Structure formats: C-alpha cells, structure tokens
Amino acid sequence: MKDFLKLIRIENLVMIALMQIIVRYTFLNFAGLIHGFSDLNYALLIIATICIAAAGYIINDIYDVEVDYINKPDRVYVRKTISEKMAFNWYFALNIIGVGIGVYLSNQVNRSAVAAIFVICSALLYVYSNGLKQIPLVGNAIIAFLASTSIIVIILFNIFPYMFGFNNDQMTNMMHFLLQYAVMAFLINFAREMVKTIENYEGDQACGISTSATYFGINPTKILISLTLAGLLGFLIYFIYNNLFHLTYVIMYFLVAIFTPILFVIIKLIQAKEKSDFSFISKLLKVIMLTMMFSITAIVLLSN
C-alpha cells in the first residue's frame, strides 16, 4: 500500500484536493455560489479529479521505468514492488471511475458536454506518457495545462451551469477570477516541469529522450524558466492591480508569500549547477504553489 501511494503521488493528490476544498469553502462560499452544487457532488468532483490525476501518474511511471532507474532509482515501483499488469489494472480502473463520476455530475447539472473535460484529460495524460512528453516544451505545456484543469473543472461544474440572466455579471466576474488562478497555475507548473527536465537531464540523455534540457541545453532551458517566472510575476502584478488594489493586507501577503519567493527562485536558478540545486528549486516551486493556493483564503479573510 505504501508503494502504491507513492506511485500515485499521494502528496500531489492531496494538494489538488486541498486546492479544490479551499476554493469551495472560502471563495465560492464567500461569493454565495455553493447552493446549486451540493457538498456530496463536490466531494465526487474532487474524487473524479484525483482519480484522473492518479491514473496519469501511473501510466507515466509505466512508460518511464527504464529512465527512472537512472534518474530516481529509489523511486521506481512498477516492476519492482508493483507488477506492470497490476499498474495497468489500476490505471484503467481509476480512469473509469474518474470519467464515470464526471458523466454522472454533468447530468446532475444538466450540462452533459462538460464531462468531456475528464475524457480529454485522461486522453492527454496517455498520449503525453506515450510520446508527447518527448516533444520539448509541448510536453511541459500539456502537464501545466492539466494542472490548471483542477481549477477549470470547478468553473465548469460550479459556475457555468448556474449562469442566468439575473446573475450573469456576478458569475462572469467569478469565472474570470478563477480563470486568472488557472493561468497562474499553468505558468508555475510549466516552469516547474522545465526545472524537472534539467533535474532528470542525465537519465533522459542516456536513454535518448528529448526534453527541454536535452534538446535546447541546460542554460537555454534556465533562460526559458526565468522568462516564464518573469511572466508569472508580470501576471501577478496585473492580477493584483485588477482585483486587489484596495486590499493592502492581501497585497502584502502576495508580496511576502508569492512575489518574493519567485524572485528568490529566479536568483537560485541563475546560480544552480548541480542536480541537487534543481531539486531544491523544484521543491521550492511546490511550496509557492501552496502559498498561491492559500492566497484565495487570504483574499476572503483579509477583505472582510
């Protein structure tokens, strides 16, 4: 069980669930938008999201066994403690559960088409693992987009079905607000995925795998990461100016917990040379993802 939880990256799944819980019980609750979609349905939405994500981690590890023996030999589970057949069985089961719940929920909100988001995510995770990950930048962008869909599904199931003439402006504003968080999630995950290509450079190069780092080189990839993070800083300024300009304490939170750490990451990235340096940067970006998630709570609490 312990190795299975590691295989599905339980800590990442907890982060996804935590983010969706924060959005539900702080932002949506504050905006009065939780009455149409029940708590039970929202719990099912979280389960569907993490099932699809877990399936993605499994299929990625199945196809990455050889290179993982070089990049992270202590974190290889498929073929060692979990058979490839069992891994495939879990992959199919989790996808069926995730897509099945998505279809059920889409019928609950009378928007059957929105279930397609789960099918699209499942298909993208498969083709990513089976080839697209070897297309420099494209593979990184796919994973970053999929990370942002954990926010997009909230819009599709909690806001979009409840847009009517009398509340169209309010719902549109809420949708735009969350979409801006989806953009920030995309940018920080895109940067982190490129950092991981440098971290895994040795194994990827040995196995002839084309990634941002092996294709462009480590220094050009560092420049691309820095530009992405600079773009995120620019977007943060835009976001603060348009949404939080009158909230002094919230702005202070963004400056201390998000803006300054990103600047620190850029500085560390310029100085980074060893694999351990890039591993530290990757972990730091993960921490910034957490502070970015909790910024939604900060906005709600500090704006009262």
C-alpha positions in Angstrom: 0.0 0.0 0.0 2.8 2.4 0.9 4.5 1.9 -2.6 1.1 2.3 -4.3 0.5 5.6 -2.5 4.0 6.7 -3.7 3.2 5.5 -7.2 0.1 7.7 -7.4 2.0 10.7 -5.8 -0.4 10.9 -2.9 1.1 14.2 -1.7 0.3 15.8 -5.1 -3.2 14.4 -5.0 -3.7 15.9 -1.5 -2.6 19.3 -2.9 -5.2 19.0 -5.7 -7.9 18.1 -3.2 -6.9 20.8 -0.8 -6.9 23.5 -3.5 -10.4 22.5 -4.6 -11.6 22.5 -1.0 -10.2 25.9 -0.4 -11.9 27.3 -3.5 -15.2 25.7 -2.4 -15.3 26.7 1.2 -13.7 30.1 1.1 -14.1 31.8 -2.3 -17.3 30.2 -3.6 -18.9 30.2 -0.1 -17.9 33.9 0.3 -19.5 34.6 -3.1 -22.6 32.7 -2.2 -22.1 30.2 -5.0 -22.3 26.8 -3.2 -26.0 26.3 -3.1 -26.6 24.8 -6.5 -23.9 22.1 -6.4 -24.2 20.0 -3.2 -21.4 19.1 -0.9 -21.7 15.4 -1.9 -21.4 16.3 -5.6 -18.4 18.5 -4.9 -16.8 15.6 -3.0 -17.4 13.4 -6.1 -15.9 16.1 -8.2 -12.7 16.0 -6.1 -12.6 12.2 -6.3 -13.0 12.3 -10.1 -10.2 14.9 -10.4 -7.7 12.9 -8.3 -8.6 9.6 -9.9 -7.7 11.0 -13.4 -4.5 12.6 -12.0 -3.6 9.3 -10.2 -4.1 7.4 -13.4 -1.8 9.8 -15.2 1.0 9.3 -12.7 0.6 5.5 -13.0 0.8 5.5 -16.9 3.7 7.9 -16.8 5.7 5.6 -14.5 4.8 2.5 -16.6 6.4 4.1 -19.7 9.2 5.7 -17.7 10.6 2.6 -15.9 13.9 2.5 -17.8 14.8 6.1 -17.5 13.6 6.3 -13.8 16.2 3.6 -12.9 18.8 6.3 -13.8 17.1 9.5 -12.7 15.4 8.2 -9.5 16.3 4.6 -8.8 14.9 4.8 -5.2 11.5 5.9 -6.5 10.8 3.1 -9.0 7.8 1.0 -8.1 6.5 -0.5 -11.3 8.1 -3.9 -12.0 9.8 -3.8 -8.5 7.0 -3.9 -5.9 4.1 -3.4 -8.2 3.7 -5.6 -11.3 3.2 -3.9 -14.7 -0.1 -5.8 -15.1 -1.4 -4.5 -11.7 -0.3 -1.0 -12.6 -2.3 -1.1 -15.8 -5.3 -2.5 -14.0 -5.2 0.4 -11.6 -4.7 2.8 -14.5 -7.8 1.6 -16.3 -9.9 1.4 -13.0 -9.1 4.9 -11.9 -9.8 6.3 -15.4 -13.2 4.5 -15.5 -14.1 5.8 -12.0 -13.0 9.4 -12.9 -14.8 9.6 -16.2 -17.8 7.8 -14.8 -18.2 10.2 -12.0 -17.7 13.1 -14.5 -20.6 11.8 -16.6 -22.8 11.5 -13.6 -22.0 15.0 -12.4 -22.5 16.5 -15.8 -26.0 15.0 -15.8 -26.6 16.4 -12.3 -26.0 20.0 -13.6 -27.8 19.3 -17.0 -24.6 20.0 -18.9 -23.7 16.6 -20.4 -20.9 18.1 -22.6 -18.8 19.2 -19.6 -18.0 15.6 -18.9 -15.7 15.8 -21.9 -13.1 17.6 -19.7 -12.4 14.3 -17.9 -12.1 12.4 -21.2 -9.8 15.0 -22.6 -7.6 15.0 -19.5 -7.4 11.2 -19.5 -6.5 11.1 -23.2 -3.9 13.8 -22.9 -2.2 12.1 -20.0 -2.0 8.9 -22.0 -0.6 10.5 -25.2 1.8 12.6 -23.1 3.2 9.5 -21.4 3.3 7.6 -24.7 5.2 10.1 -26.8 4.2 13.8 -26.4 6.5 14.2 -23.4 9.4 13.9 -25.7 8.4 17.0 -27.7 10.3 19.8 -26.0 8.0 22.4 -24.4 4.9 20.7 -25.7 5.0 18.0 -23.1 5.7 20.6 -20.4 2.8 22.7 -21.6 0.4 19.7 -21.5 1.2 18.9 -17.9 0.9 22.5 -16.9 -2.5 22.8 -18.7 -3.7 19.6 -17.0 -2.7 21.1 -13.6 -4.8 24.1 -14.3 -7.8 22.0 -15.2 -8.3 21.2 -11.5 -9.4 24.8 -11.3 -11.2 24.8 -14.6 -13.5 21.9 -13.6 -14.7 24.0 -10.6 -15.8 26.6 -13.1 -17.5 24.1 -15.4 -19.5 22.4 -12.6 -20.0 25.2 -10.0 -20.4 28.4 -12.1 -21.1 27.7 -15.7 -24.3 25.7 -15.1 -25.7 28.4 -12.8 -25.3 31.4 -15.1 -28.6 33.0 -15.7 -29.7 36.4 -17.0 -30.2 38.0 -13.5 -26.7 36.9 -12.2 -24.7 36.8 -15.4 -22.4 39.7 -14.4 -21.6 38.2 -11.0 -21.0 34.7 -12.4 -18.8 36.1 -15.2 -16.7 38.0 -12.7 -16.3 34.9 -10.5 -15.4 32.8 -13.6 -12.8 35.4 -14.7 -11.3 35.5 -11.2 -10.8 31.7 -11.1 -9.5 31.6 -14.7 -6.8 34.0 -13.7 -5.8 31.5 -11.0 -5.8 28.8 -13.7 -3.3 30.9 -15.7 -1.1 31.3 -12.7 -1.2 27.6 -12.0 -0.3 26.9 -15.7 2.7 29.2 -15.6 4.2 28.0 -12.3 3.7 24.3 -13.3 5.2 25.0 -16.7 8.3 26.4 -15.0 8.5 23.5 -12.6 8.2 20.9 -15.4 11.1 22.5 -17.2 13.1 22.5 -14.0 12.4 18.8 -13.7 13.9 18.2 -17.2 17.2 19.7 -16.0 17.0 17.7 -12.8 16.5 14.5 -14.9 19.0 15.5 -17.6 21.4 12.6 -17.0 18.8 9.8 -17.4 17.0 11.4 -20.2 20.1 12.0 -22.2 21.3 8.4 -21.6 18.0 7.0 -22.8 17.9 9.3 -25.8 14.8 11.1 -24.6 14.2 14.6 -26.0 13.2 17.2 -23.4 13.6 20.9 -23.0 17.0 20.4 -21.3 18.4 17.7 -23.6 17.1 19.4 -26.8 17.9 23.1 -26.0 20.6 22.6 -23.4 20.6 23.4 -19.7 21.5 27.1 -19.9 18.9 27.9 -22.6 16.3 26.0 -20.5 17.3 28.0 -17.5 16.6 31.2 -19.5 13.2 29.8 -20.6 12.3 29.0 -17.0 13.4 32.5 -15.8 11.3 34.1 -18.6 8.3 32.0 -17.6 8.6 33.0 -14.0 9.1 36.7 -15.0 5.9 36.3 -17.0 4.2 35.0 -13.9 5.4 38.0 -11.9 4.0 40.3 -14.6 0.7 38.4 -14.4 0.7 38.7 -10.6 1.0 42.5 -10.9 -1.9 42.5 -13.4 -4.0 40.3 -11.1 -3.3 42.5 -8.0 -4.0 45.7 -9.9 -7.3 44.4 -11.3 -8.6 42.6 -8.2 -6.8 43.5 -5.1 -5.6 47.1 -5.5 -7.7 48.3 -2.5 -6.7 45.4 -0.2 -3.4 46.4 1.5 -3.0 43.3 3.7 -3.8 41.0 0.8 -1.2 42.7 -1.3 1.3 42.3 1.5 0.6 38.6 1.6 1.2 38.3 -2.2 4.5 40.2 -1.9 5.8 38.2 1.0 4.4 34.7 0.3 4.5 34.6 -3.6 6.2 37.5 -5.3 9.4 37.5 -3.2 9.9 33.7 -3.2 9.5 33.7 -7.1 12.3 36.3 -7.3 14.4 34.1 -5.0 13.8 31.1 -7.3 15.0 33.1 -10.3 18.2 34.1 -8.4 18.8 30.5 -7.3 18.1 29.3 -10.9 20.8 31.5 -12.2 23.3 30.2 -9.7 22.2 26.5 -10.0 24.7 24.0 -11.3 24.2 20.6 -9.6 21.2 18.3 -9.7 20.6 18.9 -6.0 20.2 22.7 -6.8 17.5 22.0 -9.4 15.8 19.5 -7.0 15.7 22.3 -4.3 14.2 24.7 -6.9 11.6 22.2 -7.9 10.6 21.7 -4.2 10.5 25.5 -3.6 8.2 26.0 -6.6 5.9 23.4 -5.0 5.9 25.4 -1.8 5.0 28.5 -3.8 2.1 26.6 -5.3 0.8 26.1 -1.8 1.1 29.7 -0.8 -0.6 30.6 -4.1 -3.5 28.2 -3.2 -3.8 29.8 0.3 -3.9 33.2 -1.2 -7.5 32.6 -2.1 -8.2 32.1 1.7 -6.2 35.3 2.4 -8.3 37.3 -0.1 -11.5 36.2 1.6 -10.3 36.6 5.2 -8.4 39.8 4.8 -11.0 41.5 2.6 -13.7 41.4 5.4 
